[in-house]
């Protein structure tokens, strides 16, 4: 799981137009509460400290120091109250005039310190620039080649925290093949398909009915087909050299846009914030694992062809294992199919790398591998 500690509700995220007005102890208590709720789950991969806060020149001038401050506060809270290190990162809007400067600002180490808690541990990008199959979109026309060039010198994992343009439907997900090809895997660490449940924006892979039943869409089938072509063994191989990379020292020369923040004086933690870090929040909503005894999925699930998916069940896997694409067609073509989760081959997580596997009993949505450096 990769979890955003913020929400669109009032006072539960930074105010991009006036970050100082929202960066207070009440906000910190909210985001620390999310940490408490998920820190004890072994499949919690990381937390997003912000999502698309910087989206133009004006926000690029005032928000980056606050994003780093939130990262610092989250990492200090995790260090004090979690039994393990959990990475904290940022999810950026694909706004090219401020994108690279946002990454440069967040990944560097203030004063070159290896113990700088404010530098991001990973950098996500919400990218929808690849729209449709060729010739409508290609590696070059989508700008993927530019993104690879822009992030070539990254010292932290970079991945698509959202992808899946729906200007042309059904989506064929050709960008998935490019994302996991040798053209990109030297720089990018995979991506997360947007999104699982269908809503008003028409990005969903699955329709959920009021009675609890689910229907897979053609978008689901097409994405699954793309994932089934991937060489998972190669993708899961940890890059040993990446763990030795050191972030650059923060300095104004890293920033190209004259309208972007280029100093690294961060706001002090607000009154009451340090007490929350030192003593924890009251009545923390701490989550925990529970024993699952009902393994058969009771809700009806239908393939995109209208046939009900048969034998859908949860298969518990050994510790440190996960489901991966295995060439199976969940929706089926003859009126019946077995669930991907019940037949996928488990794969052990490689040491010194975190593997993100976003999926469910209905099937795998995305997979990527990255090594985290700035901890």
N, C-alpha and C positions, 0 to 999 in steps of 0.2 A: 504494500500500500504506500502510495505517495499522497500525503494529506495536506491540503491548504488550511492553515490555522485561521484564516480570515473567512468572513462571510459577507454577503451583500446587505445584510441587515444594518440598521443605523448603529454607529459607534463600534462596529466589529471589523473594521479595516481602516487603513490609513486614508485620510482625506487627501487625495492627490493634489487638490488645489490649495490646501492649507494643512500640511502634515503635522505641524506643531499643535494644532487644535485637537487632533485625535490621538496623538501619542501621549497617553497618560496611563495612570495605574489601572484604571478600569479596563482599558484596552489590553494591557499586559495580562491582567487577570483572565480575560477572555482567551487569549492565545495560549497562555500557560495551561488553562483548563483543557484545551484540545490536546496538548502534549500529555497531560496526565491521563486522558482517556485512551490514548493509543500507544504510549511508550512501552508498555509491557507486552504488547503483541510481537512475537518474533518475526512476523512478516511485515512489520512497519519499516519500510525502506528509508523514508525521510519525510521532512516537513517542508512545505513551501511557506516561506515567510512573507511572500507577497506575490500578487498576480496582476500583471499589466498595470502596475502603478505608474510607471513611466511610459507615456504614449505620445508625447510631443515635446517641443523645445521647452515650453514653460514648465512642464512637470520634470523634465530632465535637468532643469536648473535647481529645483528646490527639493526634490524627493530622494535622490540617491543617498545622501547622508542618513536619512531616516530609515531607508531600507536596510542599510548596514547596521544601524543601531538596533533594529528589530532582530536582525540575524544574531547580533552579539548577545542580546538579552535571551533569546531562545536557546542559544548554545550554552550560555551560562546556567540557565535553568535546567537544561538537560543534564549538564555535567554534575549538578548538585543533586538531582532527584531521580535520575535514571541509572539503572545498573549497567547500561551500555551506551556507547556513543551512537547517536542518531544524527545523520547529516541534515543540514538545513540549507535550502537553496531558494532560488527565485525563478518565477515563470514570466517571461517577457513577451510583450506584444511584438509582432513582426512589423515594426515601423522602422524602416531601414535608416532614416536620418539619425535615429538615436539608439539603434540596436547595438552596434558594436561598442559604442561608448558606454552603454549600460553594462555590458559584459566586462569591459576593461575596468570600469569603476568598481564593480562588485568582486572581481576575482583577485585583485591585487592585495598585497599585505602591507598594512600601514607600518612605516619605518622598517619594512623588510622582516618583521617579526614572524617567526614560525608559530608563535602562540597567539596570533591575532584572531580573536574570536568573531570579528565582524566580517571577515571575508567569506564569500559564499562557498559552499561545498559542491554545488552543482548549478548549472544554468540551463533552465528549460526555455524553449521557444515555441510559442503558439503560431504555427505556420500553416497557411491555407493558400499558398501561392501555386501549387500544382493542382490544376483543375481539369480533369478529364484525361482520356487516353490520347496518345499521339494521333494526329499532329497538333491537337489542341494544347497539349502540354508535354514537355520533355525535360530532361535534366538541365538543359541550358535555358529554355524559355521560361521555366518556372523560377529560375534564379537559384536553384540548388547548388549549381557550380560556384556561384558567388558566395553563398553561405559557407561552403567548405573552405574557400579561400580566406574568408573573413575570420573563421575560427580555427585556422590551422595551428596557431600557436597557443591554443588553450591549455591551461594547466589544471582545469577542473572539467569534469564530465559535462558535455553539451548534448542535449537531446531534444526532440520535439515533445513538448509537454502537451500539445494538442496538434493533431493534423487530420485532414480529411475534407477537402473542399467539396461542397455539394452543388456547385453551379451546374454541373452536368450529372443527371441521375439516370439509372442507379450508379453509384460510385463504383469504379472498377479498381481503385486502389493501386494503380501502377506505380505510384510514388513509393509504395512499400518495398518493391523490388529494388528501387534505386537506393532507398534509405539503408537497406541492409546489404548493399553490394560493396565491392572493394572501392568504388568511387567515393563512398562516404564513411565507411566504418573506421577508417583511420582517424577521423575527426569526430564524427557523430556517434552517439551511443544509443541508437534506436529511437523509438517514439511511442506515444500513447495515442491510439485512435480515438477520435471524438465522434460520438459518444455512445455509451452502451444502450441507454433507454431512450426511446423516441419521445420527443417533446414537440412543442410548437415550432421549433426552428428547423425540424426535419433533418437532424443529424444522427438520429438513433439507428442502432443496428437491430434493435428488438422492440417490438410493440408489446407493452404490458396492458392487459385489459383490466377492467374494474373487478372482474371475478378472480383475478390472480393468474389467469392463463397468459402465456406468452407466445408471440409469433415472430419467428426470425424473418428478417427482410432480405431482399437480394443483396443489399449492402453487406450484410453479415456473410452471406455465402461467398461473395467476391473477395472480401477481406480474408476469410478463412482460406480460400484458394491461394491467395498470394502468400500467406504465412506458411502454408503447407509446402511451398517450394523452397523455403529457406534451409540453409545448412546450419542447423542448430548447434552442432558440435563445434563448428568454426566460430560461430557467434558467441558461444559461451566461454571460449578460451580467453582467459584474463591476459591483458597486455601488461607484462611485468615492468616494462619501462615507464608506463604511465604513472605508476605509484611513486616513482622517484622524482617526478617533476615538481619544481618549486614555483610558487606564484611570483610574479614580478613585484618589485617594490612600488608602492603607490606614489605617483608623481603626476603633476599636471600635464606633462608631455604625453601621457598615455591617451589623453582625450583630444579628439580632432575637432569636434564641434564647439565653436566659440560660445554657443548658447547652452552648453552642458556644464554641470558642476565639475570643477577641476581642483577643488581643495578637499581635504580629507579630515576636517575637524567635525567629529560626530557629536550629535546632541547627547547630553548627559542623560542617564536614566531618570525618568520623572519621579517626583516625590512618591514614596510608597513602593516603588518598583523594586528597589534592592531588598526590602523586607520580604516581598513575595519570593524573590530568588533565594534568599537565605532560609526562609521558613516554610516555603510552599504555600499554595493557596488553600483556603478553608474548604472543607467538604469536597475534596478533589474527586471528580467522577472517574475514578480509575477503572479501566477495563481489564478483563481477564479472559483467558481461554476457558471454554466449557466443553464438556464431553458431548459429542454429537452422536446420538443413538438412532435418529431417523435418517437413514441414508438414501432411501428412495425418494425421489422428488414427487410430491403429491399433486402439484399443479400440472395441468395439461400444457405441453409445449408443442407448437406446430412449426413445421418447416415452411420455407417460403413457397413451397409447392402445395401447401394446405394440408399435407399429411402429418399426422401426429407422430412426434418423435417417441420411439419406444425404448423402454429400459433405461431411462435417464436416472442416474444415481450418482451420489457422491462417493468417491473411493478415497479414504484417508491414505496419505502417502507417508513414507518414512520421514523422519526429521531431516531438514536440509535438502528436501527434494521438491520438485514442482512439476506441473503439467506443461508440456511443450507441444507445438504442432507435430502431428504424426501422420499426415496425409489422409486423415479421415474426413468424410463429408458428413457433417452433423445433420444437415437438412435432409439428405437422402434424395433419391430420384425415383424411387419405386413405391413410396408410401410408408416406408418405415426406416428408422435409423437408430443407432445407439448413440448415447451421449458421449461427447468428446472426453469429458472428465473421467468417465469410467474406463477409458481405453488408452489414454495417453501414456507414453513411457516416461516415468519419472527421471529427472536429471538432477545430479548433485550440484549444489552451488560451489563455484570455484573459490578458493581462498584468496583473500586480498581483493575481492571484487564483490559488488552488490548486484544481484540479478533482479531486474524488475519484471514481474510476470503478471500483467493485469488481465484477470480472467474470472470465470465463474463456472458453475455447473453447466452452463450453456455453451461454453467454449472459450478459447483463448482469444483475447482482443489484441494484445500487443506484447512484445518482448524486446528487451534490450539489455546490454551489459555495460557496466562502467565501473572504473576504479576511482574512489574518492580520495583526493589528496589534501585539500585545505581543511583539516580538522583541528 
